[in-house]
Amino acid sequence: MKYEVMIKILFLLLSKKKVSAAYIARRFEISTRTVFRYLTAISLANIPLISESGRNGGYYIAESFKLPASVMTEKEFNAVVTTLESCNEQLGSSELESALDKLCSLKRSDFASDEMPASHFIIDGSSWNGNDNVKNVVYTVEKAIENHSSLEIRYRDKSGDETVREIEPQIIVLKQGFWYVYAFCLLRNDFRIFKASRIVYANLTGRAYLPREDAKSNLKLDKWFEDLPCETVELLISPAARADVEEWLGVDAVYKGADGNLYASATLPFDEWLISKLLGYGDKVRILHPKKLIYDVAQSAHSVIDLYNI
């Protein structure tokens, strides 16, 4: 019974904009204390449940959280919902009302397909493990830009620290296989770049904003990591690693030297990710420059060996 009520509460939250704990208690004939316990359990299930205090407060689920897309077209869906709503006005059935909640919760998917089409391209925004969070975040950001509505996002940085902030998204960027959101951050009062995979949830606030004319001019695609030191990295690569390195750095970065060996050269942000990336190539890639990168990668390799007591 407990889980049945929890599921019904979940569908109610998905179908409504915002509901109060008192409303949920009345709807399912349970105490408000039980409601809070169920809401906590729902939140612990990695569902982005947001609470707002005050007179018009309540609980709602972030716009970027979506159920799998319905197999119906939007016209078919609307026809079914309209018919059921008309019937329920006459019958007042609690079962029918519950079914309507479930159907209306599906509408949050906006009938989006599994891919994000753009002209003659098909861009699949889902991850290899089937997690659609990034795709849903990108859809929500796109909707925010189109409607000039700011977003509330919970962002987790590389250190694992999370902040809730309001942003005015300006541009969506796909760079080296990753989605980024270029936005004006009201918390920092400046333009910021947010990696979509690090956005825990994104929710439309309904607060309108005017697009900033200087957004594109401030976006330097060739200097993407302005907050990180960059180094020109020189690599000696084996033929077995050529394809992977070309996909990472681009085919122009890989060349054959006078000695017949393959080399690669690129200016890259010097951080932990670069060290991990180079470690992943094992003995198929040798760092020639800079010396600090050679030292850091070697130290990380020793740490891995120590971890396994080899």
ZADO-1210 file (C-alpha; in nm, 4 decimals, padded with zeros to 6 digits):
<atoms>
<atom x="00.0000" y="00.0000" z="00.0000" code="MET" pos="1"/>
<atom x="00.2841" y="00.2376" z="00.0885" code="LYS" pos="2"/>
<atom x="00.4540" y="00.2078" z="-00.2508" code="TYR" pos="3"/>
<atom x="00.1214" y="00.2290" z="-00.4357" code="GLU" pos="4"/>
<atom x="00.0500" y="00.5635" z="-00.2674" code="VAL" pos="5"/>
<atom x="00.4051" y="00.6840" z="-00.3355" code="MET" pos="6"/>
<atom x="00.3683" y="00.6047" z="-00.7055" code="ILE" pos="7"/>
<atom x="00.0371" y="00.7885" z="-00.7141" code="LYS" pos="8"/>
<atom x="00.1988" y="01.0897" z="-00.5476" code="ILE" pos="9"/>
<atom x="00.4788" y="01.0784" z="-00.8055" code="LEU" pos="10"/>
<atom x="00.2323" y="01.0826" z="-01.0956" code="PHE" pos="11"/>
<atom x="00.0393" y="01.3639" z="-00.9260" code="LEU" pos="12"/>
<atom x="00.3565" y="01.5717" z="-00.9007" code="LEU" pos="13"/>
<atom x="00.4399" y="01.5015" z="-01.2639" code="LEU" pos="14"/>
<atom x="00.0939" y="01.6051" z="-01.3808" code="SER" pos="15"/>
<atom x="00.0617" y="01.9251" z="-01.1753" code="LYS" pos="16"/>
<atom x="00.2713" y="02.2406" z="-01.1739" code="LYS" pos="17"/>
<atom x="00.2891" y="02.2636" z="-00.7951" code="LYS" pos="18"/>
<atom x="00.1020" y="02.0994" z="-00.5072" code="VAL" pos="19"/>
<atom x="00.1059" y="02.1513" z="-00.1316" code="SER" pos="20"/>
<atom x="00.1610" y="01.8832" z="00.1286" code="ALA" pos="21"/>
<atom x="-00.1887" y="01.9548" z="00.2624" code="ALA" pos="22"/>
<atom x="-00.3394" y="01.8934" z="-00.0832" code="TYR" pos="23"/>
<atom x="-00.1552" y="01.5611" z="-00.1151" code="ILE" pos="24"/>
<atom x="-00.2716" y="01.4595" z="00.2345" code="ALA" pos="25"/>
<atom x="-00.6357" y="01.5349" z="00.1488" code="ARG" pos="26"/>
<atom x="-00.6136" y="01.3685" z="-00.1911" code="ARG" pos="27"/>
<atom x="-00.4798" y="01.0380" z="-00.0608" code="PHE" pos="28"/>
<atom x="-00.6319" y="01.0508" z="00.2897" code="GLU" pos="29"/>
<atom x="-00.2996" y="01.0349" z="00.4736" code="ILE" pos="30"/>
<atom x="-00.1355" y="01.2574" z="00.7335" code="SER" pos="31"/>
<atom x="00.0936" y="01.5431" z="00.6350" code="THR" pos="32"/>
<atom x="00.3688" y="01.3697" z="00.8322" code="ARG" pos="33"/>
<atom x="00.3297" y="01.0658" z="00.6061" code="THR" pos="34"/>
<atom x="00.3332" y="01.2957" z="00.3022" code="VAL" pos="35"/>
<atom x="00.6701" y="01.4402" z="00.4058" code="PHE" pos="36"/>
<atom x="00.8072" y="01.0886" z="00.4562" code="ARG" pos="37"/>
<atom x="00.6920" y="00.9825" z="00.1093" code="TYR" pos="38"/>
<atom x="00.8287" y="01.3005" z="-00.0495" code="LEU" pos="39"/>
<atom x="01.1661" y="01.2355" z="00.1124" code="THR" pos="40"/>
<atom x="01.1655" y="00.8813" z="-00.0296" code="ALA" pos="41"/>
<atom x="01.0809" y="01.0159" z="-00.3770" code="ILE" pos="42"/>
<atom x="01.3640" y="01.2686" z="-00.3535" code="SER" pos="43"/>
<atom x="01.6091" y="00.9967" z="-00.2463" code="LEU" pos="44"/>
<atom x="01.5195" y="00.8079" z="-00.5650" code="ALA" pos="45"/>
<atom x="01.7137" y="01.0761" z="-00.7603" code="ASN" pos="46"/>
<atom x="01.3949" y="01.2505" z="-00.8724" code="ILE" pos="47"/>
<atom x="01.4573" y="01.6302" z="-00.8656" code="PRO" pos="48"/>
<atom x="01.1842" y="01.7288" z="-00.6211" code="LEU" pos="49"/>
<atom x="01.1826" y="02.1004" z="-00.5425" code="ILE" pos="50"/>
<atom x="01.0052" y="02.2675" z="-00.2514" code="SER" pos="51"/>
<atom x="00.8981" y="02.6296" z="-00.2198" code="GLU" pos="52"/>
<atom x="00.7925" y="02.7831" z="00.1096" code="SER" pos="53"/>
<atom x="00.5471" y="03.0645" z="00.1607" code="GLY" pos="54"/>
<atom x="00.1819" y="03.1264" z="00.0929" code="ARG" pos="55"/>
<atom x="00.1928" y="03.0030" z="-00.2659" code="ASN" pos="56"/>
<atom x="00.4590" y="02.7410" z="-00.2002" code="GLY" pos="57"/>
<atom x="00.4457" y="02.3698" z="-00.2549" code="GLY" pos="58"/>
<atom x="00.6272" y="02.0796" z="-00.4160" code="TYR" pos="59"/>
<atom x="00.7032" y="02.0204" z="-00.7816" code="TYR" pos="60"/>
<atom x="00.9395" y="01.8267" z="-01.0060" code="ILE" pos="61"/>
<atom x="01.1982" y="01.9995" z="-01.2221" code="ALA" pos="62"/>
<atom x="01.1050" y="02.0554" z="-01.5858" code="GLU" pos="63"/>
<atom x="01.4131" y="01.8642" z="-01.7019" code="SER" pos="64"/>
<atom x="01.2844" y="01.5404" z="-01.5469" code="PHE" pos="65"/>
<atom x="01.0795" y="01.3496" z="-01.8025" code="LYS" pos="66"/>
<atom x="00.9232" y="01.0101" z="-01.8349" code="LEU" pos="67"/>
<atom x="00.9887" y="00.8063" z="-02.1517" code="PRO" pos="68"/>
<atom x="00.8170" y="00.9542" z="-02.4575" code="ALA" pos="69"/>
<atom x="00.4655" y="00.8361" z="-02.5352" code="SER" pos="70"/>
<atom x="00.3956" y="00.6319" z="-02.8470" code="VAL" pos="71"/>
<atom x="00.0922" y="00.8508" z="-02.9219" code="MET" pos="72"/>
<atom x="00.1025" y="01.1642" z="-03.1293" code="THR" pos="73"/>
<atom x="00.0231" y="01.4881" z="-02.9483" code="GLU" pos="74"/>
<atom x="-00.3193" y="01.5132" z="-03.1182" code="LYS" pos="75"/>
<atom x="-00.4075" y="01.1579" z="-03.0137" code="GLU" pos="76"/>
<atom x="-00.2895" y="01.2264" z="-02.6606" code="PHE" pos="77"/>
<atom x="-00.4933" y="01.5475" z="-02.6286" code="ASN" pos="78"/>
<atom x="-00.8036" y="01.3717" z="-02.7642" code="ALA" pos="79"/>
<atom x="-00.7781" y="01.0957" z="-02.5017" code="VAL" pos="80"/>
<atom x="-00.7190" y="01.3392" z="-02.2138" code="VAL" pos="81"/>
<atom x="-01.0060" y="01.5678" z="-02.3197" code="THR" pos="82"/>
<atom x="-01.2450" y="01.2727" z="-02.3403" code="THR" pos="83"/>
<atom x="-01.1427" y="01.1371" z="-01.9997" code="LEU" pos="84"/>
<atom x="-01.1696" y="01.4803" z="-01.8388" code="GLU" pos="85"/>
<atom x="-01.5229" y="01.5201" z="-01.9772" code="SER" pos="86"/>
<atom x="-01.6225" y="01.1777" z="-01.8459" code="CYS" pos="87"/>
<atom x="-01.4720" y="01.2443" z="-01.5044" code="ASN" pos="88"/>
<atom x="-01.6699" y="01.5674" z="-01.4665" code="GLU" pos="89"/>
<atom x="-01.9816" y="01.3503" z="-01.4712" code="GLN" pos="90"/>
<atom x="-01.8530" y="01.0442" z="-01.2865" code="LEU" pos="91"/>
<atom x="-01.6147" y="01.1924" z="-01.0314" code="GLY" pos="92"/>
<atom x="-01.4203" y="00.8634" z="-01.0224" code="SER" pos="93"/>
<atom x="-01.1026" y="00.8538" z="-00.8111" code="SER" pos="94"/>
<atom x="-00.9626" y="00.5788" z="-01.0372" code="GLU" pos="95"/>
<atom x="-01.0271" y="00.7912" z="-01.3454" code="LEU" pos="96"/>
<atom x="-00.8674" y="01.0927" z="-01.1772" code="GLU" pos="97"/>
<atom x="-00.5601" y="00.8814" z="-01.0984" code="SER" pos="98"/>
<atom x="-00.5424" y="00.7656" z="-01.4614" code="ALA" pos="99"/>
<atom x="-00.5605" y="01.1282" z="-01.5757" code="LEU" pos="100"/>
<atom x="-00.2674" y="01.2145" z="-01.3489" code="ASP" pos="101"/>
<atom x="-00.0623" y="00.9405" z="-01.5111" code="LYS" pos="102"/>
<atom x="-00.1534" y="01.0515" z="-01.8615" code="LEU" pos="103"/>
<atom x="-00.0870" y="01.4176" z="-01.7914" code="CYS" pos="104"/>
<atom x="00.2525" y="01.3315" z="-01.6451" code="SER" pos="105"/>
<atom x="00.3510" y="01.1849" z="-01.9828" code="LEU" pos="106"/>
<atom x="00.2934" y="01.5206" z="-02.1460" code="LYS" pos="107"/>
<atom x="00.6092" y="01.6469" z="-01.9762" code="ARG" pos="108"/>
<atom x="00.8083" y="01.4568" z="-02.2373" code="SER" pos="109"/>
<atom x="00.6682" y="01.6960" z="-02.5021" code="ASP" pos="110"/>
<atom x="00.6521" y="01.3915" z="-02.7280" code="PHE" pos="111"/>
<atom x="01.0229" y="01.4253" z="-02.7923" code="ALA" pos="112"/>
<atom x="01.1899" y="01.1538" z="-02.9947" code="SER" pos="113"/>
<atom x="01.5029" y="00.9768" z="-02.8780" code="ASP" pos="114"/>
<atom x="01.7126" y="01.1956" z="-03.1050" code="GLU" pos="115"/>
<atom x="01.7532" y="01.5699" z="-03.1376" code="MET" pos="116"/>
<atom x="01.7122" y="01.6496" z="-03.5081" code="PRO" pos="117"/>
<atom x="01.8789" y="01.9556" z="-03.6550" code="ALA" pos="118"/>
<atom x="01.8365" y="02.0095" z="-04.0278" code="SER" pos="119"/>
<atom x="01.9884" y="01.7007" z="-04.1936" code="HIS" pos="120"/>
<atom x="02.1656" y="01.5883" z="-03.8767" code="PHE" pos="121"/>
<atom x="02.0438" y="01.3527" z="-03.6080" code="ILE" pos="122"/>
<atom x="02.2038" y="01.4175" z="-03.2719" code="ILE" pos="123"/>
<atom x="02.1467" y="01.1525" z="-03.0080" code="ASP" pos="124"/>
<atom x="02.1632" y="01.3208" z="-02.6698" code="GLY" pos="125"/>
<atom x="02.1318" y="01.0091" z="-02.4549" code="SER" pos="126"/>
<atom x="02.4283" y="00.8390" z="-02.2921" code="SER" pos="127"/>
<atom x="02.5511" y="00.4854" z="-02.3608" code="TRP" pos="128"/>
<atom x="02.3920" y="00.3583" z="-02.0404" code="ASN" pos="129"/>
<atom x="02.0475" y="00.4851" z="-02.1446" code="GLY" pos="130"/>
<atom x="02.0437" y="00.7832" z="-01.9089" code="ASN" pos="131"/>
<atom x="01.8473" y="01.0642" z="-02.0748" code="ASP" pos="132"/>
<atom x="01.9203" y="01.3362" z="-01.8184" code="ASN" pos="133"/>
<atom x="02.1569" y="01.5312" z="-02.0453" code="VAL" pos="134"/>
<atom x="01.9106" y="01.5153" z="-02.3346" code="LYS" pos="135"/>
<atom x="01.6269" y="01.6333" z="-02.1091" code="ASN" pos="136"/>
<atom x="01.8394" y="01.9177" z="-01.9726" code="VAL" pos="137"/>
<atom x="01.9266" y="02.0320" z="-02.3258" code="VAL" pos="138"/>
<atom x="01.5580" y="02.0235" z="-02.4258" code="TYR" pos="139"/>
<atom x="01.4667" y="02.2320" z="-02.1216" code="THR" pos="140"/>
<atom x="01.7439" y="02.4831" z="-02.1948" code="VAL" pos="141"/>
<atom x="01.6293" y="02.5061" z="-02.5558" code="GLU" pos="142"/>
<atom x="01.2749" y="02.5762" z="-02.4373" code="LYS" pos="143"/>
<atom x="01.4056" y="02.8431" z="-02.1991" code="ALA" pos="144"/>
<atom x="01.6009" y="03.0181" z="-02.4758" code="ILE" pos="145"/>
<atom x="01.3026" y="03.0039" z="-02.7102" code="GLU" pos="146"/>
<atom x="01.0648" y="03.1467" z="-02.4472" code="ASN" pos="147"/>
<atom x="01.3240" y="03.3842" z="-02.2939" code="HIS" pos="148"/>
<atom x="01.2593" y="03.2263" z="-01.9544" code="SER" pos="149"/>
<atom x="01.5320" y="03.2024" z="-01.6938" code="SER" pos="150"/>
<atom x="01.6247" y="02.8657" z="-01.5440" code="LEU" pos="151"/>
<atom x="01.6847" y="02.7475" z="-01.1937" code="GLU" pos="152"/>
<atom x="01.9586" y="02.4854" z="-01.2036" code="ILE" pos="153"/>
<atom x="02.1397" y="02.2729" z="-00.9499" code="ARG" pos="154"/>
<atom x="02.4987" y="02.2482" z="-01.0689" code="TYR" pos="155"/>
<atom x="02.7621" y="02.0039" z="-00.9451" code="ARG" pos="156"/>
<atom x="03.1203" y="02.1150" z="-01.0165" code="ASP" pos="157"/>
<atom x="03.4281" y="01.8952" z="-01.0573" code="LYS" pos="158"/>
<atom x="03.4899" y="01.9014" z="-00.6822" code="SER" pos="159"/>
<atom x="03.1427" y="01.7616" z="-00.6143" code="GLY" pos="160"/>
<atom x="03.0135" y="02.0883" z="-00.4655" code="ASP" pos="161"/>
<atom x="02.6558" y="02.1781" z="-00.5622" code="GLU" pos="162"/>
<atom x="02.5016" y="02.5220" z="-00.5996" code="THR" pos="163"/>
<atom x="02.1486" y="02.6268" z="-00.6894" code="VAL" pos="164"/>
<atom x="02.1509" y="02.9299" z="-00.9150" code="ARG" pos="165"/>
<atom x="01.9342" y="03.1188" z="-01.1613" code="GLU" pos="166"/>
<atom x="02.0708" y="03.1573" z="-01.5125" code="ILE" pos="167"/>
<atom x="01.9627" y="03.3225" z="-01.8356" code="GLU" pos="168"/>
<atom x="02.0647" y="03.0717" z="-02.1053" code="PRO" pos="169"/>
<atom x="02.1898" y="03.2276" z="-02.4273" code="GLN" pos="170"/>
<atom x="02.3505" y="02.9559" z="-02.6402" code="ILE" pos="171"/>
<atom x="02.3721" y="02.5759" z="-02.6484" code="ILE" pos="172"/>
<atom x="02.7112" y="02.4473" z="-02.7613" code="VAL" pos="173"/>
<atom x="02.8185" y="02.0981" z="-02.8664" code="LEU" pos="174"/>
<atom x="03.1963" y="02.0765" z="-02.8347" code="LYS" pos="175"/>
<atom x="03.4065" y="01.7592" z="-02.8589" code="GLN" pos="176"/>
<atom x="03.1003" y="01.5441" z="-02.7973" code="GLY" pos="177"/>
<atom x="02.9813" y="01.7311" z="-02.4864" code="PHE" pos="178"/>
<atom x="02.6854" y="01.9669" z="-02.4451" code="TRP" pos="179"/>
<atom x="02.7462" y="02.3037" z="-02.2802" code="TYR" pos="180"/>
<atom x="02.5140" y="02.5879" z="-02.1826" code="VAL" pos="181"/>
<atom x="02.6472" y="02.9398" z="-02.2199" code="TYR" pos="182"/>
<atom x="02.4431" y="03.1592" z="-01.9896" code="ALA" pos="183"/>
<atom x="02.4399" y="03.4760" z="-01.7840" code="PHE" pos="184"/>
<atom x="02.4618" y="03.3652" z="-01.4217" code="CYS" pos="185"/>
<atom x="02.2696" y="03.5858" z="-01.1798" code="LEU" pos="186"/>
<atom x="02.4665" y="03.4407" z="-00.8882" code="LEU" pos="187"/>
<atom x="02.8014" y="03.5493" z="-01.0358" code="ARG" pos="188"/>
<atom x="02.6585" y="03.8443" z="-01.2340" code="ASN" pos="189"/>
<atom x="02.8607" y="03.7359" z="-01.5364" code="ASP" pos="190"/>
<atom x="02.8603" y="03.4943" z="-01.8286" code="PHE" pos="191"/>
<atom x="02.9395" y="03.1349" z="-01.7380" code="ARG" pos="192"/>
<atom x="02.9744" y="02.8017" z="-01.9182" code="ILE" pos="193"/>
<atom x="02.7874" y="02.5053" z="-01.7697" code="PHE" pos="194"/>
<atom x="02.8476" y="02.1469" z="-01.8768" code="LYS" pos="195"/>
<atom x="02.5053" y="01.9874" z="-01.9321" code="ALA" pos="196"/>
<atom x="02.6096" y="01.6552" z="-01.7792" code="SER" pos="197"/>
<atom x="02.6857" y="01.8404" z="-01.4534" code="ARG" pos="198"/>
<atom x="02.3406" y="01.9991" z="-01.4312" code="ILE" pos="199"/>
<atom x="02.1495" y="01.7897" z="-01.1774" code="VAL" pos="200"/>
<atom x="01.8212" y="01.9495" z="-01.2783" code="TYR" pos="201"/>
<atom x="01.6972" y="02.2484" z="-01.4766" code="ALA" pos="202"/>
<atom x="01.3630" y="02.4118" z="-01.4132" code="ASN" pos="203"/>
<atom x="01.1847" y="02.6969" z="-01.5930" code="LEU" pos="204"/>
<atom x="01.1223" y="02.9824" z="-01.3512" code="THR" pos="205"/>
<atom x="00.8731" y="03.1678" z="-01.5684" code="GLY" pos="206"/>
<atom x="01.0723" y="03.4883" z="-01.5193" code="ARG" pos="207"/>
<atom x="01.1262" y="03.6518" z="-01.8570" code="ALA" pos="208"/>
<atom x="01.4568" y="03.8046" z="-01.9620" code="TYR" pos="209"/>
<atom x="01.5851" y="03.9911" z="-02.2647" code="LEU" pos="210"/>
<atom x="01.8531" y="03.8151" z="-02.4743" code="PRO" pos="211"/>
<atom x="02.1910" y="03.9756" z="-02.4189" code="ARG" pos="212"/>
<atom x="02.3320" y="04.1145" z="-02.7421" code="GLU" pos="213"/>
<atom x="02.6905" y="04.0689" z="-02.6242" code="ASP" pos="214"/>
<atom x="02.6480" y="03.6967" z="-02.5562" code="ALA" pos="215"/>
<atom x="02.8017" y="03.5691" z="-02.8791" code="LYS" pos="216"/>
<atom x="03.0817" y="03.8241" z="-02.8814" code="SER" pos="217"/>
<atom x="03.1814" y="03.7169" z="-02.5291" code="ASN" pos="218"/>
<atom x="03.1845" y="03.3486" z="-02.6205" code="LEU" pos="219"/>
<atom x="03.5359" y="03.2527" z="-02.7312" code="LYS" pos="220"/>
<atom x="03.5122" y="02.9034" z="-02.8745" code="LEU" pos="221"/>
<atom x="03.8867" y="02.8910" z="-02.9352" code="ASP" pos="222"/>
<atom x="03.9521" y="02.9761" z="-02.5695" code="LYS" pos="223"/>
<atom x="03.6945" y="02.7513" z="-02.4119" code="TRP" pos="224"/>
<atom x="03.8790" y="02.6938" z="-02.0867" code="PHE" pos="225"/>
<atom x="03.9760" y="03.0486" z="-01.9926" code="GLU" pos="226"/>
<atom x="03.9725" y="02.9571" z="-01.6245" code="ASP" pos="227"/>
<atom x="04.2365" y="02.6849" z="-01.6750" code="LEU" pos="228"/>
<atom x="04.6026" y="02.7135" z="-01.7722" code="PRO" pos="229"/>
<atom x="04.6675" y="02.5819" z="-02.1228" code="CYS" pos="230"/>
<atom x="04.9816" y="02.4159" z="-02.2542" code="GLU" pos="231"/>
<atom x="05.1027" y="02.3100" z="-02.5963" code="THR" pos="232"/>
<atom x="05.1248" y="01.9317" z="-02.5663" code="VAL" pos="233"/>
<atom x="05.3521" y="01.7267" z="-02.7937" code="GLU" pos="234"/>
<atom x="05.2873" y="01.3537" z="-02.8241" code="LEU" pos="235"/>
<atom x="05.4511" y="01.0550" z="-02.9889" code="LEU" pos="236"/>
<atom x="05.1758" y="00.8127" z="-03.0824" code="ILE" pos="237"/>
<atom x="05.1716" y="00.4542" z="-03.2026" code="SER" pos="238"/>
<atom x="04.9711" y="00.3568" z="-03.5131" code="PRO" pos="239"/>
<atom x="04.7313" y="00.1654" z="-03.2862" code="ALA" pos="240"/>
<atom x="04.6314" y="00.4892" z="-03.1117" code="ALA" pos="241"/>
<atom x="04.6126" y="00.7082" z="-03.4212" code="ARG" pos="242"/>
<atom x="04.2375" y="00.6821" z="-03.4765" code="ALA" pos="243"/>
<atom x="04.1574" y="00.7581" z="-03.1113" code="ASP" pos="244"/>
<atom x="04.3924" y="01.0562" z="-03.0966" code="VAL" pos="245"/>
<atom x="04.2520" y="01.1933" z="-03.4253" code="GLU" pos="246"/>
<atom x="03.8981" y="01.1697" z="-03.2872" code="GLU" pos="247"/>
<atom x="04.0114" y="01.3478" z="-02.9718" code="TRP" pos="248"/>
<atom x="04.2309" y="01.6248" z="-03.1163" code="LEU" pos="249"/>
<atom x="04.1231" y="01.6261" z="-03.4822" code="GLY" pos="250"/>
<atom x="04.3003" y="01.4857" z="-03.7850" code="VAL" pos="251"/>
<atom x="04.4935" y="01.8094" z="-03.8406" code="ASP" pos="252"/>
<atom x="04.6681" y="01.7663" z="-03.5074" code="ALA" pos="253"/>
<atom x="04.8267" y="01.4330" z="-03.6082" code="VAL" pos="254"/>
<atom x="05.1161" y="01.4286" z="-03.8539" code="TYR" pos="255"/>
<atom x="05.4023" y="01.2061" z="-03.9696" code="LYS" pos="256"/>
<atom x="05.7505" y="01.3260" z="-03.8802" code="GLY" pos="257"/>
<atom x="06.0663" y="01.3103" z="-04.0915" code="ALA" pos="258"/>
<atom x="06.1659" y="00.9979" z="-03.8970" code="ASP" pos="259"/>
<atom x="05.8476" y="00.8197" z="-04.0075" code="GLY" pos="260"/>
<atom x="05.6867" y="00.8275" z="-03.6607" code="ASN" pos="261"/>
<atom x="05.3435" y="00.9696" z="-03.5825" code="LEU" pos="262"/>
<atom x="05.3188" y="01.2829" z="-03.3715" code="TYR" pos="263"/>
<atom x="05.0403" y="01.5020" z="-03.2390" code="ALA" pos="264"/>
<atom x="05.0460" y="01.8627" z="-03.1214" code="SER" pos="265"/>
<atom x="04.7671" y="02.0646" z="-02.9602" code="ALA" pos="266"/>
<atom x="04.7092" y="02.3392" z="-02.7040" code="THR" pos="267"/>
<atom x="04.5051" y="02.1864" z="-02.4226" code="LEU" pos="268"/>
<atom x="04.3760" y="02.2831" z="-02.0769" code="PRO" pos="269"/>
<atom x="04.6156" y="02.1462" z="-01.8167" code="PHE" pos="270"/>
<atom x="04.4020" y="01.9704" z="-01.5569" code="ASP" pos="271"/>
<atom x="04.3264" y="01.6320" z="-01.3999" code="GLU" pos="272"/>
<atom x="04.1099" y="01.5327" z="-01.6953" code="TRP" pos="273"/>
<atom x="04.4062" y="01.5655" z="-01.9335" code="LEU" pos="274"/>
<atom x="04.6194" y="01.3469" z="-01.7080" code="ILE" pos="275"/>
<atom x="04.3461" y="01.0809" z="-01.6925" code="SER" pos="276"/>
<atom x="04.2978" y="01.0961" z="-02.0677" code="LYS" pos="277"/>
<atom x="04.6659" y="01.0354" z="-02.1385" code="LEU" pos="278"/>
<atom x="04.6846" y="00.7581" z="-01.8795" code="LEU" pos="279"/>
<atom x="04.4053" y="00.5834" z="-02.0669" code="GLY" pos="280"/>
<atom x="04.6294" y="00.5397" z="-02.3710" code="TYR" pos="281"/>
<atom x="04.8779" y="00.3303" z="-02.1724" code="GLY" pos="282"/>
<atom x="05.1983" y="00.2671" z="-02.3663" code="ASP" pos="283"/>
<atom x="05.0423" y="00.3712" z="-02.6992" code="LYS" pos="284"/>
<atom x="05.1062" y="00.7426" z="-02.6419" code="VAL" pos="285"/>
<atom x="05.4257" y="00.9034" z="-02.5075" code="ARG" pos="286"/>
<atom x="05.4344" y="01.2633" z="-02.3862" code="ILE" pos="287"/>
<atom x="05.7257" y="01.4653" z="-02.5230" code="LEU" pos="288"/>
<atom x="05.6323" y="01.8072" z="-02.3863" code="HIS" pos="289"/>
<atom x="05.5787" y="01.9694" z="-02.1380" code="PRO" pos="290"/>
<atom x="05.7953" y="01.8131" z="-01.8686" code="LYS" pos="291"/>
<atom x="05.5468" y="01.8875" z="-01.5915" code="LYS" pos="292"/>
<atom x="05.2807" y="01.6857" z="-01.7718" code="LEU" pos="293"/>
<atom x="05.5251" y="01.3947" z="-01.8089" code="ILE" pos="294"/>
<atom x="05.5927" y="01.4092" z="-01.4347" code="TYR" pos="295"/>
<atom x="05.2237" y="01.4326" z="-01.3377" code="ASP" pos="296"/>
<atom x="05.1202" y="01.1417" z="-01.5608" code="VAL" pos="297"/>
<atom x="05.4089" y="00.9285" z="-01.4317" code="ALA" pos="298"/>
<atom x="05.3112" y="01.0073" z="-01.0717" code="GLN" pos="299"/>
<atom x="04.9503" y="00.9109" z="-01.1411" code="SER" pos="300"/>
<atom x="05.0653" y="00.5851" z="-01.3018" code="ALA" pos="301"/>
<atom x="05.2696" y="00.5018" z="-00.9898" code="HIS" pos="302"/>
<atom x="04.9638" y="00.5738" z="-00.7742" code="SER" pos="303"/>
<atom x="04.7589" y="00.3274" z="-00.9798" code="VAL" pos="304"/>
<atom x="05.0297" y="00.0616" z="-00.9386" code="ILE" pos="305"/>
<atom x="05.0393" y="00.1227" z="-00.5625" code="ASP" pos="306"/>
<atom x="04.6595" y="00.0952" z="-00.5473" code="LEU" pos="307"/>
<atom x="04.6743" y="-00.2610" z="-00.6794" code="TYR" pos="308"/>
<atom x="04.9982" y="-00.3520" z="-00.4933" code="ASN" pos="309"/>
<atom x="05.1710" y="-00.4595" z="-00.8123" code="ILE" pos="310"/>
</atoms>
